[in-house]
Amino acid sequence: MEAMTGTLAAEIERLLVAAFAPTHLAVINDSARHSGHAGDDGSGESHFTVEIESAAFAGVSRLERQRMVNRALGDIPGQRVHALAVKAKAPGE
């Protein structure tokens, strides 16, 4: 797992590790790139990209993978984070 900064990034990592036991996980804070744009709340934790690889995604569509990640994160997507990009894959993809 790659190092994260910020409390929300750490929470995202903890929830995804618990839900998916990923073989690869990167939680990337993209907030600085969106400073002053819609959804920037000034917290420095408004936009994230998640790269995750897990056997849990084998045989699952891209849309369902997104839904699985969103469910695992609870109220974070759309409520506590303005934008969350998810790149989810199964091992070997």
C-alpha positions in Angstrom: 0.0 0.0 0.0 1.2 3.5 -0.8 1.7 6.2 1.8 -1.2 8.6 2.2 -1.5 12.1 3.7 -4.6 13.5 5.5 -7.1 11.9 7.7 -9.7 11.3 5.1 -7.2 9.5 2.8 -6.3 7.3 5.8 -9.9 6.5 6.4 -10.5 5.6 2.8 -7.5 3.3 2.9 -8.6 1.6 6.1 -12.2 1.0 4.8 -11.0 -0.4 1.4 -8.4 -2.7 3.0 -11.0 -4.1 5.4 -13.6 -4.6 2.6 -11.4 -5.9 -0.2 -8.0 -7.1 1.1 -6.4 -5.5 -2.0 -3.2 -6.7 -3.6 -2.6 -3.0 -4.6 -4.1 0.2 -3.3 -3.3 3.8 -3.9 -5.4 6.6 -2.5 -4.3 9.8 -4.4 -5.4 13.2 -3.1 -6.2 15.3 -6.2 -7.6 18.2 -4.3 -4.8 20.7 -5.1 -5.5 20.3 -8.8 -9.1 21.4 -8.2 -8.4 24.4 -5.9 -11.0 27.1 -6.6 -13.2 24.7 -8.7 -16.7 23.5 -8.0 -16.7 21.2 -5.0 -13.5 22.6 -3.5 -14.5 23.1 0.1 -11.0 24.4 1.2 -10.3 21.3 3.3 -7.7 20.0 0.9 -9.6 16.7 0.9 -12.3 17.1 -1.6 -11.1 15.1 -4.7 -9.5 11.7 -4.7 -8.5 8.9 -7.1 -8.5 5.3 -5.8 -6.5 2.6 -7.6 -7.4 -0.8 -6.2 -6.7 -4.3 -7.3 -8.6 -7.1 -5.5 -9.7 -10.7 -6.2 -13.2 -9.4 -5.2 -13.5 -7.7 -8.6 -13.0 -10.8 -10.7 -15.9 -11.4 -13.0 -17.5 -8.1 -12.0 -18.4 -5.3 -14.4 -16.7 -1.9 -14.1 -20.0 -0.3 -13.0 -20.5 -2.9 -10.2 -16.9 -2.4 -9.1 -17.5 1.3 -8.7 -20.7 0.5 -6.7 -18.8 -2.0 -4.5 -16.2 0.6 -3.6 -18.8 3.3 -3.0 -20.7 1.0 -0.6 -17.5 0.2 1.3 -16.9 3.9 1.7 -20.3 4.7 3.2 -21.0 8.4 3.4 -17.6 9.5 2.0 -18.5 9.6 -1.8 -20.8 12.5 -2.6 -21.1 13.7 1.0 -17.7 14.1 2.5 -15.8 14.0 -0.8 -16.9 16.0 -3.9 -15.3 13.7 -6.4 -14.0 10.2 -6.3 -12.4 8.5 -9.3 -12.2 4.7 -9.0 -9.9 2.5 -11.0 -10.7 -1.0 -9.8 -9.3 -4.2 -11.3 -8.9 -7.9 -10.5 -5.4 -9.4 -10.4 -4.0 -10.1 -13.8 -6.1 -7.5 -15.6 
